[in-house]
Amino acid sequence: MAGRLHDQHILVTGGSRGIGAAIVEKALAEGANVSFIDIEAQAGDALLAALPAKDRCHFGAGSVTSAADIARVHDQGVKRFGPVTGLVNNAGRNSYADPVAMTEQDWDDVFAVDLKAAWLVAREVLPGMIAAKRGSIVNIASIHADMTYPGFFPYAAAKSGLVGLTRSLALDMGKHQIRVNALSPGYTETFLVTEFFAKNDPSLRQKVLDVHPMGRMGTPAEIANCVAFLLSDEASFVTGANWRADGGLSARFAGS
């Protein structure tokens, strides 16, 4: 049976590891051709080599903060697989900063990856989607857009901006039959979450697990499943939304 993304060309940013790699693998399993860009060239090459459907996948090393890198990887993918029909803006970075001590350059560096890059990549793929009157964009935001953690300045601001960008693009692109949605994962077993726990008291991980209604964190594959749905025609009337995939964490009051 053909998968739900059969014959589509999906572009994934930050696709070398974690949630991004899971999205690459899921999209391929659902029948898509996939291009992905990541600044981690070695990790990208390793993932590509390990994929069973590597003939339907293109990896280009580059930075999502560089319009030139984005254009290069996009054009290489289009030459192989045709116009991009689905984009997943997954690339992101953590930020551990104090609002007083943080420098302007530090701020700009965070927003360049976590917010501006999503617009840069969308700008690259949208002309093809508009011409085809078809397309789906999924921006990987975070529950930090609604609730956050001390010391994460300005990560929550950037992710909130990404949700706002999603709504605006959905309104502007709806007339072209292009859907734009955000997906906000909660705690997910990725490098960034591992890095977060490593910077804190060793007991914090168990405290976090204890407040999860399901008693566990998510996996990258579970986030990728949600992304595949939003990319697919099964979500044909879903646009401008921010979907949470947090195991119910944001549904509870503190102390409950």
Sine and cosine of phi, psi and omega as CSV:
sin_phi,cos_phi,sin_psi,cos_psi,sin_omega,cos_omega
0.00,0.00,0.66,-0.75,0.07,-1.00
-0.93,0.36,0.62,-0.79,0.01,-1.00
-0.97,0.25,0.14,-0.99,-0.07,-1.00
-0.94,0.33,-0.23,0.97,0.04,-1.00
-0.92,-0.40,0.41,0.91,-0.05,-1.00
-0.83,0.56,0.75,-0.67,0.05,-1.00
0.93,0.36,0.13,0.99,0.10,-0.99
-1.00,0.07,0.33,-0.94,0.12,-0.99
-0.88,-0.47,0.94,-0.34,-0.07,-1.00
-0.97,-0.26,0.77,-0.63,0.08,-1.00
-0.96,-0.28,0.80,-0.60,-0.04,-1.00
-0.86,-0.51,0.77,-0.63,0.10,-1.00
-0.99,-0.10,0.51,-0.86,-0.05,-1.00
0.87,0.48,0.68,0.74,-0.16,-0.99
-1.00,-0.03,0.12,0.99,-0.12,-0.99
-0.99,0.15,-0.39,0.92,-0.06,-1.00
-0.42,-0.91,0.14,-0.99,0.08,-1.00
0.87,0.50,-0.66,-0.75,-0.02,-1.00
-0.87,0.49,-0.64,0.77,0.00,-1.00
-0.87,0.50,-0.72,0.70,0.02,-1.00
-0.90,0.44,-0.63,0.78,0.03,-1.00
-0.90,0.44,-0.60,0.80,0.03,-1.00
-0.93,0.38,-0.67,0.74,0.07,-1.00
-0.84,0.55,-0.75,0.66,-0.03,-1.00
-0.90,0.43,-0.66,0.75,-0.01,-1.00
-0.92,0.38,-0.69,0.72,-0.01,-1.00
-0.89,0.46,-0.66,0.75,0.07,-1.00
-0.89,0.46,-0.68,0.73,0.00,-1.00
-0.90,0.45,-0.47,0.88,0.01,-1.00
-1.00,0.02,0.16,0.99,0.14,-0.99
0.99,-0.12,0.05,1.00,-0.05,-1.00
-0.99,0.15,0.37,-0.93,0.34,-0.94
-1.00,0.04,0.63,-0.78,-0.14,-0.99
-0.75,-0.66,0.72,-0.69,0.22,-0.97
-0.91,-0.42,0.61,-0.80,0.11,-0.99
-0.60,-0.80,0.51,-0.86,-0.01,-1.00
-0.84,-0.54,0.63,-0.77,0.03,-1.00
-0.37,-0.93,0.57,-0.82,0.05,-1.00
-0.96,0.29,-0.34,0.94,0.01,-1.00
-1.00,0.08,1.00,0.04,-0.10,-0.99
-0.90,0.43,-0.68,0.74,-0.04,-1.00
-0.90,0.44,-0.69,0.73,0.01,-1.00
-0.91,0.41,-0.61,0.79,0.03,-1.00
-0.91,0.42,-0.69,0.72,0.04,-1.00
-0.89,0.46,-0.65,0.76,-0.02,-1.00
-0.91,0.41,-0.67,0.74,0.03,-1.00
-0.90,0.44,-0.72,0.69,0.00,-1.00
-0.85,0.53,-0.68,0.73,-0.01,-1.00
-0.90,0.43,-0.48,0.88,-0.07,-1.00
-1.00,0.04,-0.20,0.98,-0.08,-1.00
-0.97,0.26,0.74,-0.67,0.03,-1.00
-0.93,0.37,-0.40,0.92,-0.02,-1.00
-0.93,-0.36,0.68,0.73,-0.08,-1.00
-0.89,0.46,-0.36,0.93,0.04,-1.00
-0.93,0.38,-0.31,0.95,0.04,-1.00
-0.97,-0.25,0.34,0.94,-0.09,-1.00
-0.70,-0.71,0.64,-0.76,0.07,-1.00
-0.81,-0.59,0.76,-0.65,0.08,-1.00
-0.91,-0.41,0.72,-0.69,0.12,-0.99
-0.79,-0.61,0.83,-0.56,0.05,-1.00
-0.96,0.27,0.71,-0.70,0.02,-1.00
0.11,-0.99,0.17,-0.99,-0.02,-1.00
-0.97,-0.22,0.72,-0.70,0.04,-1.00
-0.96,0.28,-0.09,1.00,0.10,-1.00
-1.00,0.03,-0.05,1.00,-0.03,-1.00
-0.93,-0.36,0.90,-0.43,0.03,-1.00
-0.87,0.49,-0.56,0.83,0.00,-1.00
-0.92,0.39,-0.68,0.73,0.03,-1.00
-0.89,0.45,-0.69,0.73,0.01,-1.00
-0.87,0.50,-0.73,0.68,-0.02,-1.00
-0.89,0.46,-0.65,0.76,-0.01,-1.00
-0.89,0.45,-0.76,0.65,-0.02,-1.00
-0.92,0.39,-0.65,0.76,0.04,-1.00
-0.87,0.50,-0.75,0.66,-0.05,-1.00
-0.90,0.43,-0.62,0.78,0.04,-1.00
-0.89,0.46,-0.67,0.74,0.01,-1.00
-0.92,0.39,-0.66,0.75,-0.01,-1.00
-0.90,0.44,-0.60,0.80,0.03,-1.00
-0.89,0.45,-0.53,0.85,-0.01,-1.00
-1.00,0.07,-0.66,0.75,-0.22,-0.97
-0.85,-0.52,-0.02,1.00,-0.05,-1.00
1.00,0.05,-0.03,-1.00,-0.08,-1.00
-0.84,0.54,0.55,-0.84,0.06,-1.00
-0.95,0.32,0.79,-0.61,0.05,-1.00
-0.97,-0.26,-0.30,0.96,0.00,-1.00
-0.59,-0.81,0.70,-0.72,0.01,-1.00
-0.83,-0.56,0.72,-0.70,0.13,-0.99
-0.87,-0.49,0.95,-0.32,0.06,-1.00
-1.00,0.09,1.00,0.00,-0.08,-1.00
-0.97,-0.25,-0.43,0.90,-0.08,-1.00
-0.83,0.56,0.70,-0.72,0.01,-1.00
-0.25,-0.97,0.17,-0.99,0.02,-1.00
-0.56,-0.83,0.47,-0.88,0.10,-1.00
-0.97,0.22,0.24,-0.97,0.10,-0.99
-0.59,-0.81,0.85,-0.53,0.07,-1.00
-0.90,-0.43,0.97,-0.25,-0.14,-0.99
-0.49,-0.87,0.38,-0.92,0.11,-0.99
-0.98,-0.18,0.73,-0.69,-0.08,-1.00
-0.89,0.45,-0.36,0.93,0.03,-1.00
-1.00,0.00,-0.67,0.74,-0.07,-1.00
-0.99,0.16,-0.34,0.94,-0.05,-1.00
-0.89,0.46,0.68,-0.74,0.02,-1.00
-1.00,0.01,0.28,-0.96,0.07,-1.00
-0.88,0.48,-0.61,0.79,0.01,-1.00
-0.91,0.42,-0.65,0.76,0.06,-1.00
-0.86,0.51,-0.72,0.70,0.02,-1.00
-0.85,0.52,-0.76,0.65,-0.03,-1.00
-0.88,0.47,-0.60,0.80,0.00,-1.00
-0.90,0.44,-0.65,0.76,0.01,-1.00
-0.92,0.39,-0.75,0.66,-0.06,-1.00
-0.93,0.36,-0.46,0.89,0.03,-1.00
-0.88,0.47,-0.62,0.79,-0.02,-1.00
-1.00,0.04,-0.74,0.67,-0.18,-0.98
-0.99,0.13,-0.26,0.96,-0.02,-1.00
-0.71,-0.71,-0.85,0.53,-0.08,-1.00
-0.86,0.51,-0.62,0.78,-0.05,-1.00
-0.86,0.50,-0.58,0.81,0.00,-1.00
-0.89,0.46,-0.63,0.78,0.06,-1.00
-0.94,0.35,-0.67,0.74,-0.01,-1.00
-0.86,0.51,-0.70,0.72,-0.03,-1.00
-0.95,0.30,-0.64,0.76,0.06,-1.00
-0.87,0.50,-0.67,0.74,0.02,-1.00
-0.86,0.51,-0.56,0.83,-0.02,-1.00
-0.96,0.30,-0.64,0.77,-0.11,-0.99
-1.00,-0.03,-0.36,0.93,-0.12,-0.99
-0.89,0.46,-0.61,0.79,0.03,-1.00
-0.83,0.56,-0.66,0.75,0.04,-1.00
-0.92,0.40,-0.63,0.78,0.02,-1.00
-0.92,0.38,-0.65,0.76,0.00,-1.00
-0.89,0.45,-0.67,0.74,0.01,-1.00
-0.89,0.46,-0.60,0.80,-0.02,-1.00
-1.00,0.08,-0.18,0.98,-0.11,-0.99
0.78,0.62,0.73,0.68,-0.03,-1.00
-0.30,-0.96,0.64,-0.77,0.10,-0.99
0.27,-0.96,0.38,-0.92,0.06,-1.00
-0.63,-0.78,0.75,-0.67,0.05,-1.00
-0.87,-0.49,0.75,-0.66,0.08,-1.00
-0.86,-0.52,0.88,-0.48,0.04,-1.00
-0.99,-0.14,0.85,-0.52,0.01,-1.00
-0.99,0.15,0.97,-0.23,0.01,-1.00
-1.00,-0.08,-0.75,-0.66,-0.03,-1.00
-0.10,-1.00,0.42,-0.91,0.13,-0.99
-0.92,0.40,-0.16,0.99,0.14,-0.99
-0.90,0.45,-0.27,0.96,0.08,-1.00
-0.93,0.36,-0.36,0.93,-0.02,-1.00
-0.91,-0.41,-0.49,0.87,-0.04,-1.00
-0.49,-0.87,0.53,-0.85,-0.09,-1.00
-0.61,-0.79,-0.19,-0.98,-0.16,-0.99
-0.74,-0.67,0.62,-0.78,0.02,-1.00
-0.83,0.55,0.63,-0.77,0.04,-1.00
1.00,0.06,0.08,1.00,-0.02,-1.00
-0.98,-0.17,0.24,0.97,0.02,-1.00
-0.89,0.46,0.73,-0.68,-0.04,1.00
-0.95,-0.31,0.57,0.82,-0.05,-1.00
-0.82,0.57,-0.70,0.71,-0.03,-1.00
-0.89,0.45,-0.60,0.80,0.02,-1.00
-0.90,0.43,-0.67,0.74,0.00,-1.00
-0.91,0.41,-0.68,0.74,-0.01,-1.00
-0.94,0.34,-0.55,0.83,0.11,-0.99
-0.90,0.45,-0.65,0.76,0.05,-1.00
-0.89,0.46,-0.58,0.81,0.01,-1.00
-0.91,0.40,-0.60,0.80,0.08,-1.00
-0.91,0.41,-0.65,0.76,0.06,-1.00
-0.90,0.43,-0.65,0.76,0.07,-1.00
-0.86,0.51,-0.65,0.76,0.01,-1.00
-0.86,0.51,-0.75,0.67,0.00,-1.00
-0.87,0.49,-0.69,0.72,-0.04,-1.00
-0.91,0.42,-0.70,0.71,0.02,-1.00
-0.90,0.43,-0.60,0.80,0.02,-1.00
-0.88,0.48,-0.65,0.76,0.01,-1.00
-0.93,0.36,-0.67,0.74,-0.04,-1.00
-0.95,0.30,-0.53,0.85,-0.11,-0.99
-0.99,-0.15,-0.13,0.99,-0.03,-1.00
-0.84,0.54,-0.61,0.79,-0.02,-1.00
-0.91,0.42,-0.31,0.95,0.04,-1.00
-0.99,-0.13,0.13,0.99,-0.03,-1.00
0.89,0.45,0.55,0.84,0.07,-1.00
-0.95,-0.30,0.83,-0.56,-0.02,-1.00
-0.99,-0.13,0.61,-0.79,0.01,-1.00
-0.70,-0.71,0.85,-0.53,-0.02,-1.00
-0.71,-0.70,0.38,-0.92,0.13,-0.99
-0.94,-0.33,0.52,-0.85,0.12,-0.99
-0.82,-0.57,0.83,-0.56,-0.08,-1.00
-0.93,-0.36,0.99,-0.11,0.06,-1.00
-0.95,0.31,0.47,-0.88,0.20,-0.98
-1.00,-0.04,-0.53,-0.85,0.05,-1.00
-0.87,0.49,0.85,-0.52,0.01,-1.00
-0.75,-0.67,0.63,-0.77,-0.08,-1.00
-0.95,0.32,0.99,0.12,-0.01,-1.00
-0.77,-0.64,0.09,-1.00,0.04,-1.00
-0.86,0.50,-0.67,0.74,-0.04,-1.00
-0.89,0.45,-0.62,0.78,0.03,-1.00
-0.94,0.34,-0.65,0.76,0.07,-1.00
-0.87,0.50,-0.66,0.75,0.04,-1.00
-0.88,0.47,-0.66,0.76,0.01,-1.00
-0.88,0.47,-0.74,0.68,-0.01,-1.00
-0.91,0.41,-0.54,0.84,0.00,-1.00
-0.91,0.41,-0.41,0.91,-0.02,-1.00
-1.00,0.04,-0.01,1.00,-0.08,-1.00
-0.81,-0.58,0.01,-1.00,0.03,-1.00
-0.85,0.53,0.69,-0.73,-0.03,-1.00
-0.84,0.54,-0.39,0.92,-0.02,-1.00
-0.98,0.19,-0.18,0.98,-0.09,-1.00
-0.90,0.45,-0.60,0.80,-0.03,-1.00
-0.85,0.53,-0.70,0.71,-0.01,-1.00
-0.93,0.38,-0.60,0.80,0.06,-1.00
-0.87,0.49,-0.65,0.76,0.01,-1.00
-0.91,0.42,-0.70,0.71,0.02,-1.00
-0.88,0.47,-0.60,0.80,-0.06,-1.00
-0.90,0.43,-0.47,0.88,-0.03,-1.00
-1.00,-0.07,-0.05,1.00,0.08,-1.00
-0.98,0.19,0.82,-0.57,0.01,-1.00
-0.82,0.58,-0.54,0.84,-0.01,-1.00
-1.00,-0.04,-0.03,1.00,0.07,-1.00
0.96,0.30,0.26,0.97,-0.02,-1.00
-0.40,-0.92,0.24,-0.97,0.13,-0.99
-1.00,-0.03,0.18,-0.98,0.02,-1.00
-0.99,0.13,0.17,-0.99,0.09,-1.00
-0.92,-0.40,0.42,-0.91,0.06,-1.00
-0.82,0.57,-0.59,0.81,-0.01,-1.00
-0.89,0.45,-0.58,0.81,0.01,-1.00
-0.93,0.37,-0.60,0.80,0.07,-1.00
-0.93,0.37,-0.66,0.75,0.01,-1.00
-0.88,0.47,-0.57,0.82,0.05,-1.00
-0.87,0.49,-0.67,0.75,0.03,-1.00
-0.91,0.41,-0.65,0.76,0.01,-1.00
-0.88,0.47,-0.69,0.72,-0.01,-1.00
-0.86,0.51,-0.65,0.76,0.04,-1.00
-0.89,0.46,-0.74,0.67,-0.03,-1.00
-0.91,0.42,-0.50,0.86,0.05,-1.00
-0.96,0.28,-0.47,0.89,-0.19,-0.98
-0.99,0.10,0.23,-0.97,0.05,-1.00
-0.93,0.36,-0.23,0.97,0.08,-1.00
-0.90,0.44,-0.38,0.92,0.03,-1.00
-0.97,-0.24,0.57,0.82,-0.16,-0.99
-0.90,0.44,-0.31,0.95,0.02,-1.00
-0.91,-0.42,0.38,0.93,0.02,-1.00
-0.94,-0.35,0.92,-0.39,0.08,-1.00
-0.44,-0.90,0.48,-0.88,-0.02,-1.00
0.96,0.27,0.22,0.98,-0.08,-1.00
-0.99,-0.14,0.38,-0.93,0.16,-0.99
-0.85,-0.53,0.97,-0.22,-0.04,-1.00
-1.00,0.03,0.75,-0.66,0.08,-1.00
-1.00,-0.07,0.68,-0.74,0.12,-0.99
-0.75,-0.66,0.98,0.20,-0.15,-0.99
-0.79,-0.62,0.27,0.96,0.03,-1.00
0.90,0.44,0.37,0.93,0.04,-1.00
1.00,0.07,0.10,1.00,-0.07,-1.00
-0.84,0.54,-0.70,0.72,-0.07,-1.00
-0.99,0.17,0.05,1.00,0.00,-1.00
-1.00,0.03,-0.14,0.99,-0.13,-0.99
-0.93,-0.38,0.47,-0.88,0.15,-0.99
-0.98,0.21,0.45,-0.89,0.14,-0.99
-0.87,0.48,0.70,-0.71,0.02,-1.00
1.00,0.00,-0.14,0.99,-0.03,-1.00
-1.00,0.04,0.00,0.00,0.00,0.00
